[in-house]
Amino acid sequence: MVALPIRLEARALGPTHLRAFPIAYGCWRFAGSSVREAREKIELSLAVGINLFDHADIYGGDGAAEDLFGRVLAESPGLRHRMLLATKGGIVQGVPYDSSPAHLAAACEGSLKRLRTDVIDVYQIHRPDLLVHPQELAATLVRLRRDGKIREVGVSNFTRWQFEALQRYLPFPIAVHQPEFSPLCLGPLRDGVLDQCLEHDVTPLAWSPLARGRLGLSLEAARREPDGRRLADVVENLDILAEREGVSRTAVVLAWILVHPSRPIPILGTQRLERIRESADAFKVHLTRRDWYAVLEAAQGEKLP
Ligand SMILES: NC(=O)c1ccc[n+]([C@@H]2O[C@H](COP(=O)([O-])OP(=O)(O)OC[C@H]3O[C@@H](n4cnc5c(N)ncnc54)[C@H](OP(=O)(O)O)[C@@H]3O)[C@@H](O)[C@H]2O)c1
């Protein structure tokens, strides 16, 4: 059976001029190390080819992840032009969402300051604020872009209808849509988000591709999880493929995401250098249709009709 194609070359982020490697590095767990360790992760990611770094103002609490990243950039300003910086605003602890014009303007300013940069390449709304009219949100994003604070915009955890409503009022295309997507989070395959990305040529960014590490569990540990039977089935399927392809299970998971025709960019969350390095093995994996559907069937716990 023919292997499904995985393209290694950088791709445009949505219908924009920004180009990103097919794997991104996420900074949710990035805070809490020394500047030297932070630099090692950034430099290794760049060496692997990764050029898109995903942040949020809340990562690490009080912007600590952006701040640490910004310290590396301050020490080595030359790194900045080799990367695309994406961040997010709109979550406020205890509220929980605020995408009002005043809040987003302040949040964006805070991210710029912490990241020690004068422009954010992709500014994403972290979660939909149900109390903001899409016309008002669009006007805020237009202002931030007009003022040179951000280059492109994205949304995260939006439904396809929330995306459509925002896009209707924006005079430029949304570049990225960031849902959770992995073999353990299949929602975007069926809720229309990936279809919408295909329709509008928007780039999906897949958050928590390893299901926050659950897909890294040993078979024994997987069996002990509350949904142990399903998880163990998925893990067993992935391990058979990993052994056949001579790569790690993580590489197979990344490949499983990468082969979807909407060309999702999985956002790595590991803090370990060896795992950043090994992520590139995803491009060595040859998955057939049968392989891909076998993982899907194990993940959903039932055969497809
Ligand atoms: N938009 C949103 O609402 C949203 C929400 C969550 C995340 N995100 C984005 O997605 C990024 C990734 O999320 P995530 O950290 O949950 O990603 P993930 O890749 O699903 O999980 C990474 C975690 O799994 C652990 N892990 C265990 N075994 C692993 C293995 N074999 N291979 C790789 N990792 C393994 C890692 O530990 P080690 O460090 O020890 O490897 C790390 O703690 C975030 O940084 C953020 O940018 C976005």
The ligand as an ORCA input file, in Angstrom:
! r2SCAN-3c Opt
* xyz 0 1
  N      -4.210     26.822     22.590
  C      -4.361     26.156     23.714
  O      -5.382     26.256     24.406
  C      -3.248     25.257     24.159
  C      -3.425     24.390     25.255
  C      -2.365     23.545     25.607
  C      -1.185     23.568     24.868
  N      -1.037     24.456     23.824
  C       0.211     24.518     23.027
  O       0.633     23.208     22.706
  C       1.965     23.027     23.143
  C       2.222     21.590     23.467
  O       1.363     21.171     24.526
  P       1.819     19.990     25.476
  O       3.028     20.381     26.225
  O       0.631     19.516     26.212
  O       2.258     18.907     24.352
  P       2.434     17.345     24.347
  O       3.531     17.102     23.355
  O       1.131     16.682     24.128
  O       2.915     16.963     25.805
  C       4.208     17.279     26.251
  C       4.357     16.703     27.617
  O       4.366     15.289     27.506
  C       5.517     14.769     28.134
  N       5.924     13.535     27.458
  C       5.884     12.314     28.029
  N       6.313     11.386     27.179
  C       6.622     12.015     26.044
  C       7.126     11.542     24.811
  N       7.387     10.260     24.584
  N       7.344     12.435     23.833
  C       7.088     13.751     24.056
  N       6.599     14.244     25.217
  C       6.367     13.381     26.207
  C       6.538     15.876     28.039
  O       7.500     15.682     29.061
  P       9.068     16.007     28.802
  O       9.193     17.480     28.866
  O       9.712     15.305     29.948
  O       9.433     15.420     27.483
  C       5.673     17.107     28.275
  O       5.439     17.288     29.657
  C       2.093     23.992     24.335
  O       3.420     24.307     24.656
  C       1.338     25.180     23.809
  O       2.153     25.923     22.922
  C      -2.055     25.276     23.459
*
